[in-house]
Amino acid sequence: MTPVLHDLTHQVTTGMPVYPGDPEVVLRPVLTTGTAGVNLLAVHLGSQSGTHLDAPYHVDVTWPTLDGLPLERFTGPAVLADLRALPARSAVTPEQLAPALARVVPGAVLLLATGWPRFWGTERYLAHPYLTPAAATAIAEAGVRTVGVDALSVDPTADPGPADPAVAALLAGLADEHDPGQGAPAGLPVLDAHRILLGAEGGGVIAENLTDLTPLLEAQAREKPITVSLFPLRLAAADGAPVRAVAAVG
C-alpha cells in the first residue's frame, strides 16, 4: 500500500510569525513574466524562520554546523509524545515522556505534540509547553538524537511584555530591585533543553514549528508505521535552516 504523506510544514509567507528578535520574512517579486518572461521571487528570511531545524552550532560555536551532520540525522521512524492536555507554559517532565521513550528504537525521531499549532499567528503561540532539563536529559539518554516539536521552541519563550516602553522599563527596574545581579543577562533566552539535546554525543538536531501532529497521533494509536523526513536547506556553516517536514504513514 502506498504511504499517506502528511505535510508538517508551515507555509512561508511575508510577515509570518518568527521567534522574537529574528529577521522578518519577506517574499518580493523581482521578475515577472510580463517584463522578463519568467516569475522570480526575492526571499528574505532567517535560518530559524518557519518550520526549521536547529544544528548544534545554534547554541555553541564549537559544536557541529548543519553541513557537518550525517543525512541520517534528518529522517527516521517517528515516535510521538502526546502532550496536548498540558496548559500554557507547562514544564514537561521525564515522567510525561516515559511512554513515548519506551517505544524508541535506534534512529527514532521523537515528536512532541503539544497542540500549540492552533495558536499559530497569535501571542499565545509564545506560551507553549517546554522541556525541563531533566526531560531533555531523559531524551538524550534514551539515545534520541532527532527531536521535533509543534511549537516555537523546546525551551520556554519569554513573554514579550507590555507594549508600552515606559511600563516595560518600570517592571524591569522593579525586577532588578527584587533580585539584583541574579539570573542570566537581560534579554538572553533560556536554552537548557537546546544545549542538552543538541550537545548529545554525536550531535543532535531539533525541528521546531511543526504543524498539527494529531493525524500522526491517530496513526500511532492504530499502530501504523510512521517515517518522518526533516531535510534542511544545505546552507554552508549554518546554525540551522528551514525544512520541508513530511511524514509518511503506512
GUTISE-802251 format. One record per atom (N, C-alpha, C): residue in three letters; atom name; x, y, z. Coordinates in Angstrom, 2 decimals. Layout:
% GUTISE-802251
ALA,CA,X,Y,Z
...
% end
This chain:
% GUTISE-802251
MET,N,0.84,-1.20,0.00
MET,CA,0.00,0.00,0.00
MET,C,0.88,1.25,0.00
THR,N,0.51,2.22,-0.79
THR,CA,1.27,3.47,-0.87
THR,C,1.11,4.26,0.42
PRO,N,2.22,4.72,1.02
PRO,CA,2.11,5.51,2.25
PRO,C,1.33,6.80,2.02
VAL,N,0.64,7.25,3.06
VAL,CA,-0.06,8.54,3.03
VAL,C,0.90,9.59,3.56
LEU,N,1.09,10.65,2.77
LEU,CA,2.03,11.72,3.15
LEU,C,1.30,12.84,3.87
HIS,N,1.91,13.34,4.95
HIS,CA,1.37,14.45,5.72
HIS,C,2.41,15.58,5.74
ASP,N,2.01,16.75,5.27
ASP,CA,2.90,17.91,5.28
ASP,C,2.86,18.53,6.68
LEU,N,4.01,18.63,7.33
LEU,CA,4.11,19.16,8.69
LEU,C,4.77,20.54,8.70
THR,N,4.67,21.24,7.56
THR,CA,5.41,22.48,7.36
THR,C,4.47,23.68,7.25
HIS,N,4.77,24.74,8.01
HIS,CA,4.03,25.98,7.86
HIS,C,4.41,26.65,6.54
GLN,N,3.42,27.23,5.88
GLN,CA,3.68,27.94,4.64
GLN,C,4.53,29.18,4.92
VAL,N,5.52,29.40,4.06
VAL,CA,6.39,30.58,4.20
VAL,C,5.72,31.76,3.50
THR,N,5.41,32.79,4.28
THR,CA,4.72,33.96,3.75
THR,C,5.33,35.23,4.32
THR,N,5.16,36.32,3.63
THR,CA,5.59,37.62,4.13
THR,C,4.88,37.92,5.45
GLY,N,5.66,38.32,6.45
GLY,CA,5.08,38.69,7.73
GLY,C,4.70,37.53,8.63
MET,N,5.11,36.31,8.28
MET,CA,4.76,35.15,9.10
MET,C,5.39,35.26,10.49
PRO,N,4.85,34.54,11.48
PRO,CA,5.42,34.61,12.83
PRO,C,6.88,34.13,12.85
VAL,N,7.70,34.83,13.64
VAL,CA,9.09,34.44,13.84
VAL,C,9.41,34.53,15.33
TYR,N,10.48,33.89,15.74
TYR,CA,10.93,34.00,17.13
TYR,C,11.26,35.46,17.43
PRO,N,10.88,35.96,18.61
PRO,CA,11.14,37.38,18.91
PRO,C,12.59,37.77,18.68
GLY,N,12.79,38.78,17.84
GLY,CA,14.13,39.27,17.52
GLY,C,14.72,38.71,16.24
ASP,N,14.12,37.65,15.69
ASP,CA,14.62,37.07,14.44
ASP,C,14.24,37.95,13.25
PRO,N,14.94,37.79,12.12
PRO,CA,14.60,38.57,10.93
PRO,C,13.17,38.32,10.47
GLU,N,12.51,39.36,10.02
GLU,CA,11.18,39.21,9.45
GLU,C,11.27,38.52,8.09
VAL,N,10.22,37.80,7.75
VAL,CA,10.18,37.11,6.46
VAL,C,9.51,38.00,5.43
VAL,N,10.17,38.17,4.28
VAL,CA,9.63,38.98,3.19
VAL,C,9.83,38.25,1.87
LEU,N,8.76,38.04,1.14
LEU,CA,8.82,37.50,-0.21
LEU,C,8.42,38.61,-1.18
ARG,N,9.27,38.89,-2.16
ARG,CA,9.00,40.02,-3.05
ARG,C,9.29,39.62,-4.50
PRO,N,8.32,39.81,-5.39
PRO,CA,8.59,39.53,-6.81
PRO,C,9.65,40.49,-7.36
VAL,N,10.65,39.95,-8.03
VAL,CA,11.67,40.79,-8.67
VAL,C,11.65,40.65,-10.18
LEU,N,11.11,39.54,-10.68
LEU,CA,10.92,39.36,-12.11
LEU,C,9.51,38.83,-12.34
THR,N,8.91,39.23,-13.45
THR,CA,7.58,38.73,-13.80
THR,C,7.57,38.30,-15.25
THR,N,6.61,37.47,-15.60
THR,CA,6.50,37.04,-16.99
THR,C,6.19,38.22,-17.90
GLY,N,5.52,39.25,-17.34
GLY,CA,5.17,40.40,-18.16
GLY,C,6.35,41.24,-18.56
THR,N,7.41,41.25,-17.71
THR,CA,8.56,42.10,-18.01
THR,C,9.83,41.33,-18.35
ALA,N,9.93,40.09,-17.85
ALA,CA,11.17,39.33,-18.05
ALA,C,10.94,37.94,-18.63
GLY,N,9.69,37.58,-18.81
GLY,CA,9.39,36.27,-19.36
GLY,C,9.32,35.16,-18.34
VAL,N,9.71,35.46,-17.09
VAL,CA,9.65,34.46,-16.01
VAL,C,9.20,35.16,-14.72
ASN,N,8.67,34.36,-13.80
ASN,CA,8.37,34.85,-12.45
ASN,C,9.48,34.41,-11.51
LEU,N,9.95,35.33,-10.64
LEU,CA,11.03,35.03,-9.72
LEU,C,10.88,35.86,-8.45
LEU,N,11.05,35.21,-7.29
LEU,CA,10.91,35.89,-6.01
LEU,C,12.27,36.18,-5.39
ALA,N,12.38,37.32,-4.70
ALA,CA,13.47,37.56,-3.76
ALA,C,12.95,37.12,-2.40
VAL,N,13.75,36.33,-1.68
VAL,CA,13.32,35.75,-0.41
VAL,C,14.24,36.23,0.70
HIS,N,13.66,36.87,1.72
HIS,CA,14.43,37.33,2.87
HIS,C,13.87,36.63,4.11
LEU,N,14.73,35.85,4.78
LEU,CA,14.31,35.16,5.99
LEU,C,15.53,34.80,6.82
GLY,N,15.29,34.30,8.03
GLY,CA,16.37,33.86,8.90
GLY,C,16.55,32.36,8.81
SER,N,17.65,31.88,9.33
SER,CA,17.91,30.45,9.32
SER,C,16.94,29.69,10.21
GLN,N,16.26,30.41,11.09
GLN,CA,15.30,29.78,12.02
GLN,C,13.86,30.17,11.69
SER,N,13.61,30.57,10.47
SER,CA,12.27,31.00,10.08
SER,C,11.35,29.81,9.83
GLY,N,10.09,29.96,10.23
GLY,CA,9.08,28.95,9.95
GLY,C,9.44,27.59,10.52
THR,N,9.01,26.54,9.83
THR,CA,9.37,25.18,10.23
THR,C,10.84,24.98,9.87
HIS,N,11.66,24.74,10.87
HIS,CA,13.11,24.73,10.65
HIS,C,13.78,23.71,11.54
LEU,N,15.07,23.53,11.31
LEU,CA,15.87,22.59,12.07
LEU,C,17.06,23.31,12.69
ASP,N,17.32,23.03,13.98
ASP,CA,18.48,23.57,14.68
ASP,C,19.63,22.57,14.63
ALA,N,20.82,23.04,14.31
ALA,CA,22.04,22.24,14.41
ALA,C,22.73,22.56,15.74
PRO,N,23.65,21.73,16.19
PRO,CA,24.35,22.01,17.45
PRO,C,25.01,23.39,17.49
TYR,N,25.51,23.85,16.35
TYR,CA,26.17,25.16,16.28
TYR,C,25.24,26.30,16.69
HIS,N,23.96,26.07,16.69
HIS,CA,22.98,27.09,17.06
HIS,C,23.25,27.65,18.46
VAL,N,23.77,26.80,19.36
VAL,CA,23.98,27.26,20.74
VAL,C,25.43,27.21,21.18
ASP,N,26.34,26.71,20.34
ASP,CA,27.75,26.63,20.75
ASP,C,28.63,26.62,19.49
VAL,N,29.52,27.58,19.39
VAL,CA,30.35,27.73,18.19
VAL,C,31.36,26.60,18.03
THR,N,31.57,25.79,19.08
THR,CA,32.50,24.67,18.97
THR,C,31.80,23.38,18.54
TRP,N,30.50,23.40,18.39
TRP,CA,29.73,22.21,18.03
TRP,C,29.46,22.17,16.53
PRO,N,29.04,21.03,15.98
PRO,CA,28.90,20.88,14.53
PRO,C,27.88,21.85,13.90
THR,N,28.23,22.33,12.72
THR,CA,27.29,23.12,11.93
THR,C,26.37,22.18,11.16
LEU,N,25.39,22.75,10.52
LEU,CA,24.39,21.95,9.82
LEU,C,25.01,21.02,8.78
ASP,N,25.99,21.53,8.04
ASP,CA,26.60,20.73,6.98
ASP,C,27.60,19.70,7.51
GLY,N,27.79,19.66,8.82
GLY,CA,28.68,18.67,9.41
GLY,C,27.95,17.47,9.98
LEU,N,26.64,17.41,9.76
LEU,CA,25.83,16.33,10.31
LEU,C,25.49,15.30,9.24
PRO,N,25.36,14.03,9.62
PRO,CA,25.00,12.99,8.63
PRO,C,23.55,13.12,8.22
LEU,N,23.25,12.76,6.99
LEU,CA,21.88,12.84,6.48
LEU,C,20.92,11.99,7.30
GLU,N,21.42,10.93,7.90
GLU,CA,20.58,10.05,8.71
GLU,C,19.95,10.78,9.89
ARG,N,20.57,11.88,10.28
ARG,CA,20.04,12.63,11.42
ARG,C,18.70,13.31,11.09
PHE,N,18.38,13.43,9.81
PHE,CA,17.22,14.21,9.39
PHE,C,15.99,13.36,9.04
THR,N,16.07,12.08,9.29
THR,CA,14.93,11.22,8.96
THR,C,14.97,9.97,9.84
GLY,N,13.79,9.36,10.00
GLY,CA,13.75,8.13,10.79
GLY,C,12.34,7.78,11.20
PRO,N,12.17,6.63,11.85
PRO,CA,10.85,6.23,12.33
PRO,C,10.41,7.15,13.47
ALA,N,9.15,7.57,13.42
ALA,CA,8.66,8.56,14.40
ALA,C,7.99,7.88,15.58
VAL,N,8.24,8.46,16.76
VAL,CA,7.52,8.13,17.98
VAL,C,6.98,9.43,18.54
LEU,N,5.68,9.45,18.86
LEU,CA,5.04,10.68,19.31
LEU,C,4.74,10.66,20.80
ALA,N,4.97,11.79,21.45
ALA,CA,4.58,12.00,22.84
ALA,C,3.38,12.93,22.84
ASP,N,2.27,12.48,23.39
ASP,CA,1.04,13.27,23.40
ASP,C,1.02,14.17,24.63
LEU,N,1.27,15.46,24.41
LEU,CA,1.32,16.46,25.49
LEU,C,0.22,17.49,25.32
ARG,N,-0.82,17.16,24.56
ARG,CA,-1.85,18.13,24.21
ARG,C,-2.70,18.58,25.39
ALA,N,-2.71,17.83,26.48
ALA,CA,-3.53,18.20,27.63
ALA,C,-2.85,19.24,28.53
LEU,N,-1.59,19.56,28.23
LEU,CA,-0.85,20.48,29.09
LEU,C,-1.30,21.93,28.87
PRO,N,-1.41,22.71,29.95
PRO,CA,-1.75,24.13,29.80
PRO,C,-0.56,24.96,29.37
ALA,N,-0.81,26.24,29.17
ALA,CA,0.23,27.17,28.72
ALA,C,1.41,27.18,29.68
ARG,N,2.59,27.29,29.09
ARG,CA,3.86,27.41,29.81
ARG,C,4.09,26.27,30.80
SER,N,3.59,25.08,30.46
SER,CA,3.82,23.91,31.31
SER,C,5.24,23.38,31.10
ALA,N,5.83,22.90,32.18
ALA,CA,7.14,22.26,32.13
ALA,C,6.94,20.76,31.95
VAL,N,7.44,20.23,30.84
VAL,CA,7.30,18.81,30.54
VAL,C,8.35,18.02,31.34
THR,N,7.90,16.97,32.01
THR,CA,8.77,16.18,32.88
THR,C,9.15,14.85,32.22
PRO,N,10.19,14.19,32.75
PRO,CA,10.54,12.86,32.21
PRO,C,9.39,11.87,32.32
GLU,N,8.61,11.96,33.40
GLU,CA,7.50,11.03,33.59
GLU,C,6.47,11.16,32.48
GLN,N,6.24,12.38,32.00
GLN,CA,5.28,12.59,30.93
GLN,C,5.78,12.06,29.59
LEU,N,7.08,11.93,29.45
LEU,CA,7.67,11.41,28.21
LEU,C,7.91,9.91,28.26
ALA,N,7.82,9.31,29.44
ALA,CA,8.19,7.91,29.61
ALA,C,7.49,6.96,28.64
PRO,N,6.15,7.08,28.42
PRO,CA,5.51,6.15,27.48
PRO,C,6.09,6.22,26.07
ALA,N,6.40,7.43,25.61
ALA,CA,6.98,7.58,24.28
ALA,C,8.41,7.07,24.24
LEU,N,9.19,7.39,25.26
LEU,CA,10.59,6.96,25.27
LEU,C,10.71,5.44,25.34
ALA,N,9.71,4.79,25.91
ALA,CA,9.73,3.33,25.98
ALA,C,9.57,2.70,24.60
ARG,N,9.12,3.49,23.62
ARG,CA,8.87,2.97,22.27
ARG,C,10.01,3.26,21.30
VAL,N,10.99,4.06,21.70
VAL,CA,12.01,4.48,20.74
VAL,C,12.90,3.31,20.33
VAL,N,13.34,3.37,19.09
VAL,CA,14.28,2.40,18.54
VAL,C,15.47,3.20,18.01
PRO,N,16.59,2.56,17.71
PRO,CA,17.73,3.30,17.16
PRO,C,17.34,4.11,15.92
GLY,N,17.74,5.37,15.91
GLY,CA,17.43,6.24,14.79
GLY,C,16.06,6.87,14.83
ALA,N,15.34,6.70,15.94
ALA,CA,13.98,7.22,16.04
ALA,C,13.96,8.74,16.10
VAL,N,12.88,9.31,15.58
VAL,CA,12.61,10.74,15.67
VAL,C,11.49,10.91,16.69
LEU,N,11.78,11.62,17.77
LEU,CA,10.77,11.86,18.80
LEU,C,10.03,13.16,18.48
LEU,N,8.71,13.06,18.31
LEU,CA,7.88,14.23,18.02
LEU,C,7.04,14.58,19.25
LEU,N,7.15,15.83,19.67
LEU,CA,6.42,16.32,20.84
LEU,C,5.17,17.04,20.37
ALA,N,4.01,16.46,20.64
ALA,CA,2.72,17.01,20.19
ALA,C,2.08,17.79,21.32
THR,N,2.21,19.12,21.27
THR,CA,1.65,19.98,22.31
THR,C,0.26,20.52,21.95
GLY,N,-0.08,20.46,20.66
GLY,CA,-1.33,21.06,20.20
GLY,C,-1.23,22.56,19.97
TRP,N,-0.01,23.09,20.08
TRP,CA,0.13,24.56,20.01
TRP,C,-0.01,25.16,18.61
PRO,N,0.01,24.38,17.53
PRO,CA,-0.23,25.00,16.22
PRO,C,-1.57,25.72,16.13
ARG,N,-2.53,25.38,16.99
ARG,CA,-3.82,26.08,16.95
ARG,C,-3.69,27.54,17.33
PHE,N,-2.56,27.92,17.92
PHE,CA,-2.34,29.31,18.31
PHE,C,-1.37,30.04,17.36
TRP,N,-0.99,29.38,16.27
TRP,CA,-0.06,29.98,15.31
TRP,C,-0.58,31.34,14.86
GLY,N,0.28,32.35,14.89
GLY,CA,-0.11,33.68,14.46
GLY,C,-0.71,34.53,15.55
THR,N,-0.76,34.02,16.79
THR,CA,-1.27,34.79,17.93
THR,C,-0.19,34.89,19.00
GLU,N,-0.37,35.82,19.94
GLU,CA,0.61,35.96,21.02
GLU,C,0.67,34.70,21.89
ARG,N,-0.44,33.97,21.96
ARG,CA,-0.48,32.77,22.79
ARG,C,0.48,31.70,22.27
TYR,N,0.88,31.79,21.02
TYR,CA,1.82,30.81,20.47
TYR,C,3.14,30.82,21.25
LEU,N,3.46,31.97,21.86
LEU,CA,4.70,32.08,22.64
LEU,C,4.60,31.39,24.00
ALA,N,3.39,31.03,24.42
ALA,CA,3.17,30.47,25.76
ALA,C,3.11,28.95,25.73
HIS,N,3.90,28.33,24.90
HIS,CA,3.87,26.88,24.69
HIS,C,4.49,26.11,25.87
PRO,N,4.12,24.84,26.03
PRO,CA,4.85,23.97,26.96
PRO,C,6.31,23.82,26.52
TYR,N,7.16,23.40,27.45
TYR,CA,8.59,23.29,27.14
TYR,C,9.20,22.16,27.96
LEU,N,10.37,21.72,27.53
LEU,CA,11.06,20.63,28.21
LEU,C,11.85,21.14,29.41
THR,N,11.74,20.42,30.53
THR,CA,12.65,20.68,31.64
THR,C,14.01,20.10,31.28
PRO,N,15.08,20.56,31.93
PRO,CA,16.38,19.95,31.70
PRO,C,16.36,18.44,31.96
ALA,N,15.60,18.01,32.95
ALA,CA,15.52,16.57,33.25
ALA,C,14.86,15.81,32.11
ALA,N,13.83,16.41,31.51
ALA,CA,13.15,15.76,30.38
ALA,C,14.08,15.69,29.17
ALA,N,14.79,16.77,28.89
ALA,CA,15.74,16.76,27.77
ALA,C,16.83,15.73,28.00
THR,N,17.29,15.61,29.23
THR,CA,18.31,14.62,29.56
THR,C,17.78,13.20,29.35
ALA,N,16.53,12.96,29.74
ALA,CA,15.93,11.64,29.54
ALA,C,15.86,11.29,28.05
ILE,N,15.56,12.27,27.21
ILE,CA,15.51,12.05,25.76
ILE,C,16.90,11.67,25.24
ALA,N,17.90,12.45,25.63
ALA,CA,19.26,12.18,25.16
ALA,C,19.75,10.83,25.66
GLU,N,19.46,10.49,26.91
GLU,CA,19.91,9.23,27.48
GLU,C,19.20,8.03,26.85
ALA,N,18.02,8.27,26.26
ALA,CA,17.31,7.20,25.56
ALA,C,17.89,6.94,24.17
GLY,N,18.88,7.75,23.80
GLY,CA,19.54,7.57,22.51
GLY,C,18.93,8.36,21.38
VAL,N,17.95,9.21,21.68
VAL,CA,17.30,10.01,20.64
VAL,C,18.20,11.19,20.26
ARG,N,18.43,11.36,18.99
ARG,CA,19.25,12.48,18.52
ARG,C,18.46,13.42,17.61
THR,N,17.21,13.09,17.30
THR,CA,16.37,13.93,16.45
THR,C,15.04,14.15,17.15
VAL,N,14.75,15.40,17.45
VAL,CA,13.53,15.76,18.17
VAL,C,12.78,16.81,17.36
GLY,N,11.46,16.69,17.30
GLY,CA,10.63,17.70,16.65
GLY,C,9.53,18.13,17.60
VAL,N,9.09,19.37,17.45
VAL,CA,8.03,19.89,18.30
VAL,C,7.11,20.78,17.47
ASP,N,5.82,20.73,17.78
ASP,CA,4.83,21.55,17.06
ASP,C,4.63,22.89,17.75
ALA,N,5.73,23.48,18.20
ALA,CA,5.69,24.74,18.93
ALA,C,6.92,25.55,18.57
LEU,N,7.02,26.74,19.13
LEU,CA,8.09,27.66,18.77
LEU,C,9.46,27.20,19.23
SER,N,9.51,26.45,20.35
SER,CA,10.80,26.07,20.92
SER,C,10.62,24.92,21.89
VAL,N,11.70,24.18,22.15
VAL,CA,11.68,23.18,23.21
VAL,C,11.99,23.81,24.56
ASP,N,12.44,25.05,24.55
ASP,CA,12.68,25.82,25.77
ASP,C,11.59,26.87,25.92
PRO,N,11.43,27.42,27.13
PRO,CA,10.40,28.45,27.29
PRO,C,10.72,29.70,26.48
THR,N,9.70,30.31,25.91
THR,CA,9.83,31.57,25.19
THR,C,9.35,32.68,26.10
ALA,N,10.16,33.71,26.26
ALA,CA,9.82,34.78,27.18
ALA,C,8.56,35.52,26.73
ASP,N,7.79,35.96,27.70
ASP,CA,6.64,36.80,27.42
ASP,C,7.15,38.11,26.82
PRO,N,6.55,38.58,25.72
PRO,CA,7.05,39.81,25.11
PRO,C,6.90,41.03,26.00
GLY,N,6.05,40.92,27.04
GLY,CA,5.89,42.03,27.98
GLY,C,5.00,43.11,27.43
PRO,N,4.79,44.18,28.21
PRO,CA,3.90,45.25,27.79
PRO,C,4.42,46.01,26.59
ALA,N,3.51,46.43,25.73
ALA,CA,3.91,47.18,24.53
ALA,C,4.40,48.58,24.88
ASP,N,3.94,49.14,25.98
ASP,CA,4.33,50.48,26.38
ASP,C,5.76,50.44,26.94
PRO,N,6.74,51.12,26.31
PRO,CA,8.13,51.08,26.78
PRO,C,8.28,51.59,28.22
ALA,N,7.47,52.57,28.61
ALA,CA,7.58,53.11,29.96
ALA,C,7.19,52.06,30.99
VAL,N,6.13,51.31,30.69
VAL,CA,5.70,50.25,31.60
VAL,C,6.76,49.14,31.65
ALA,N,7.31,48.79,30.51
ALA,CA,8.33,47.75,30.46
ALA,C,9.55,48.14,31.28
ALA,N,9.97,49.42,31.17
ALA,CA,11.13,49.90,31.92
ALA,C,10.86,49.87,33.43
LEU,N,9.64,50.23,33.81
LEU,CA,9.27,50.22,35.23
LEU,C,9.33,48.80,35.79
LEU,N,8.77,47.85,35.05
LEU,CA,8.75,46.46,35.51
LEU,C,10.16,45.91,35.59
ALA,N,11.01,46.27,34.62
ALA,CA,12.40,45.79,34.64
ALA,C,13.13,46.34,35.85
GLY,N,12.88,47.61,36.18
GLY,CA,13.51,48.21,37.35
GLY,C,13.08,47.54,38.64
LEU,N,11.80,47.24,38.74
LEU,CA,11.30,46.54,39.92
LEU,C,11.90,45.16,40.05
ALA,N,12.07,44.48,38.92
ALA,CA,12.67,43.15,38.95
ALA,C,14.11,43.21,39.41
ASP,N,14.86,44.23,38.96
ASP,CA,16.25,44.38,39.37
ASP,C,16.36,44.65,40.87
GLU,N,15.43,45.45,41.40
GLU,CA,15.44,45.74,42.83
GLU,C,15.13,44.50,43.65
HIS,N,14.23,43.67,43.12
HIS,CA,13.81,42.48,43.84
HIS,C,14.88,41.40,43.83
ASP,N,15.63,41.28,42.73
ASP,CA,16.60,40.21,42.59
ASP,C,17.84,40.71,41.86
PRO,N,18.57,41.65,42.47
PRO,CA,19.69,42.27,41.77
PRO,C,20.82,41.28,41.49
GLY,N,21.33,41.34,40.25
GLY,CA,22.51,40.57,39.90
GLY,C,22.29,39.09,39.73
GLN,N,21.04,38.64,39.72
GLN,CA,20.78,37.21,39.64
GLN,C,20.31,36.84,38.24
GLY,N,20.48,35.56,37.90
GLY,CA,19.94,35.05,36.64
GLY,C,20.81,35.35,35.45
ALA,N,20.29,35.00,34.27
ALA,CA,21.02,35.21,33.03
ALA,C,21.01,36.68,32.67
PRO,N,21.95,37.12,31.84
PRO,CA,21.95,38.51,31.39
PRO,C,20.62,38.87,30.74
ALA,N,20.21,40.10,30.95
ALA,CA,18.91,40.55,30.44
ALA,C,18.82,40.33,28.94
GLY,N,17.69,39.79,28.51
GLY,CA,17.42,39.62,27.09
GLY,C,17.89,38.31,26.51
LEU,N,18.70,37.54,27.26
LEU,CA,19.17,36.26,26.72
LEU,C,18.16,35.16,27.03
PRO,N,17.82,34.35,26.05
PRO,CA,16.84,33.29,26.27
PRO,C,17.42,32.16,27.11
VAL,N,16.55,31.43,27.78
VAL,CA,16.94,30.22,28.49
VAL,C,16.92,29.06,27.49
LEU,N,18.06,28.39,27.33
LEU,CA,18.18,27.36,26.28
LEU,C,18.74,26.06,26.84
ASP,N,18.35,25.71,28.06
ASP,CA,18.88,24.50,28.69
ASP,C,18.57,23.25,27.87
ALA,N,17.30,23.11,27.42
ALA,CA,16.93,21.92,26.66
ALA,C,17.66,21.87,25.32
HIS,N,17.81,23.03,24.68
HIS,CA,18.58,23.08,23.44
HIS,C,20.00,22.54,23.66
ARG,N,20.65,23.01,24.71
ARG,CA,22.04,22.63,24.93
ARG,C,22.16,21.13,25.21
ILE,N,21.20,20.58,25.93
ILE,CA,21.26,19.15,26.25
ILE,C,21.01,18.31,25.00
LEU,N,19.98,18.65,24.23
LEU,CA,19.63,17.85,23.05
LEU,C,20.65,18.01,21.93
LEU,N,21.05,19.25,21.65
LEU,CA,21.99,19.50,20.56
LEU,C,23.40,19.05,20.92
GLY,N,23.71,19.07,22.22
GLY,CA,25.04,18.69,22.67
GLY,C,25.21,17.22,22.96
ALA,N,24.18,16.41,22.68
ALA,CA,24.27,14.97,22.93
ALA,C,25.38,14.36,22.07
GLU,N,25.93,13.25,22.53
GLU,CA,27.03,12.59,21.82
GLU,C,26.68,12.34,20.36
GLY,N,27.54,12.79,19.47
GLY,CA,27.30,12.64,18.03
GLY,C,26.56,13.80,17.42
GLY,N,26.03,14.69,18.26
GLY,CA,25.31,15.86,17.77
GLY,C,23.85,15.59,17.52
GLY,N,22.97,16.33,18.20
GLY,CA,21.55,16.19,18.00
GLY,C,20.99,17.32,17.15
VAL,N,19.73,17.18,16.74
VAL,CA,19.05,18.23,15.99
VAL,C,17.64,18.39,16.55
ILE,N,17.08,19.58,16.37
ILE,CA,15.73,19.89,16.84
ILE,C,14.96,20.57,15.73
ALA,N,13.81,20.00,15.37
ALA,CA,12.91,20.65,14.42
ALA,C,11.82,21.37,15.21
GLU,N,11.58,22.62,14.86
GLU,CA,10.60,23.43,15.58
GLU,C,9.57,24.01,14.61
ASN,N,8.43,24.39,15.17
ASN,CA,7.32,24.94,14.38
ASN,C,6.73,23.92,13.41
LEU,N,6.64,22.66,13.83
LEU,CA,5.90,21.69,13.03
LEU,C,4.41,22.03,13.11
THR,N,3.66,21.60,12.12
THR,CA,2.21,21.84,12.13
THR,C,1.52,20.74,12.95
ASP,N,0.20,20.73,12.91
ASP,CA,-0.61,19.85,13.75
ASP,C,-0.21,18.38,13.60
LEU,N,0.11,17.75,14.73
LEU,CA,0.55,16.35,14.72
LEU,C,-0.57,15.37,15.05
THR,N,-1.80,15.87,15.16
THR,CA,-2.92,14.99,15.52
THR,C,-3.07,13.79,14.59
PRO,N,-2.98,13.96,13.25
PRO,CA,-3.09,12.78,12.38
PRO,C,-2.04,11.72,12.67
LEU,N,-0.86,12.14,13.09
LEU,CA,0.19,11.17,13.39
LEU,C,-0.08,10.47,14.72
LEU,N,-0.63,11.20,15.69
LEU,CA,-1.02,10.57,16.95
LEU,C,-2.09,9.50,16.70
GLU,N,-3.02,9.81,15.82
GLU,CA,-4.07,8.84,15.49
GLU,C,-3.49,7.63,14.78
ALA,N,-2.53,7.86,13.90
ALA,CA,-1.89,6.75,13.20
ALA,C,-1.09,5.89,14.17
GLN,N,-0.41,6.53,15.11
GLN,CA,0.35,5.77,16.11
GLN,C,-0.59,4.91,16.97
ALA,N,-1.75,5.47,17.32
ALA,CA,-2.72,4.71,18.11
ALA,C,-3.21,3.48,17.36
ARG,N,-3.23,3.55,16.03
ARG,CA,-3.64,2.41,15.21
ARG,C,-2.45,1.51,14.85
GLU,N,-1.28,1.85,15.46
GLU,CA,-0.05,1.08,15.26
GLU,C,0.40,1.08,13.80
LYS,N,0.16,2.20,13.12
LYS,CA,0.66,2.38,11.77
LYS,C,2.11,2.84,11.83
PRO,N,2.97,2.33,10.97
PRO,CA,4.36,2.82,10.94
PRO,C,4.40,4.25,10.40
ILE,N,5.25,5.07,11.00
ILE,CA,5.38,6.48,10.61
ILE,C,6.87,6.78,10.39
THR,N,7.18,7.36,9.25
THR,CA,8.54,7.81,8.97
THR,C,8.50,9.31,8.73
VAL,N,9.41,10.03,9.37
VAL,CA,9.45,11.49,9.25
VAL,C,10.72,11.92,8.54
SER,N,10.60,12.89,7.64
SER,CA,11.74,13.49,6.96
SER,C,11.79,14.98,7.30
LEU,N,12.98,15.44,7.71
LEU,CA,13.17,16.82,8.14
LEU,C,14.41,17.40,7.46
PHE,N,14.53,17.22,6.15
PHE,CA,15.74,17.62,5.46
PHE,C,15.81,19.14,5.31
PRO,N,16.88,19.75,5.82
PRO,CA,17.02,21.21,5.75
PRO,C,17.69,21.67,4.45
LEU,N,17.55,22.95,4.16
LEU,CA,18.34,23.55,3.08
LEU,C,19.82,23.36,3.38
ARG,N,20.61,23.16,2.36
ARG,CA,22.05,22.90,2.55
ARG,C,22.80,24.23,2.64
LEU,N,22.63,24.90,3.76
LEU,CA,23.31,26.17,4.00
LEU,C,24.70,25.89,4.56
ALA,N,25.70,26.58,4.05
ALA,CA,27.08,26.35,4.49
ALA,C,27.30,26.91,5.90
ALA,N,27.97,26.10,6.72
ALA,CA,28.39,26.52,8.06
ALA,C,27.25,27.15,8.86
ALA,N,26.06,26.58,8.76
ALA,CA,24.86,27.22,9.33
ALA,C,24.49,26.66,10.69
ASP,N,23.76,27.48,11.44
ASP,CA,23.20,27.08,12.74
ASP,C,21.90,26.31,12.58
GLY,N,21.31,26.37,11.39
GLY,CA,20.04,25.71,11.14
GLY,C,19.51,26.17,9.79
ALA,N,18.33,25.68,9.44
ALA,CA,17.75,26.06,8.15
ALA,C,16.29,25.65,8.10
PRO,N,15.49,26.33,7.27
PRO,CA,14.12,25.88,7.06
PRO,C,14.09,24.48,6.46
VAL,N,13.04,23.74,6.78
VAL,CA,12.86,22.38,6.26
VAL,C,11.48,22.24,5.63
ARG,N,11.33,21.23,4.78
ARG,CA,10.02,20.77,4.35
ARG,C,9.79,19.47,5.12
ALA,N,9.07,19.58,6.22
ALA,CA,8.84,18.43,7.09
ALA,C,7.67,17.61,6.57
VAL,N,7.91,16.32,6.37
VAL,CA,6.89,15.43,5.82
VAL,C,6.91,14.11,6.59
ALA,N,5.71,13.60,6.87
ALA,CA,5.58,12.28,7.49
ALA,C,4.89,11.33,6.53
ALA,N,5.41,10.12,6.44
ALA,CA,4.82,9.06,5.64
ALA,C,4.21,8.03,6.58
VAL,N,2.90,7.80,6.44
VAL,CA,2.19,6.86,7.32
VAL,C,1.79,5.63,6.52
GLY,N,2.13,4.45,7.07
GLY,CA,1.75,3.20,6.45
GLY,C,2.84,2.64,5.58
% end
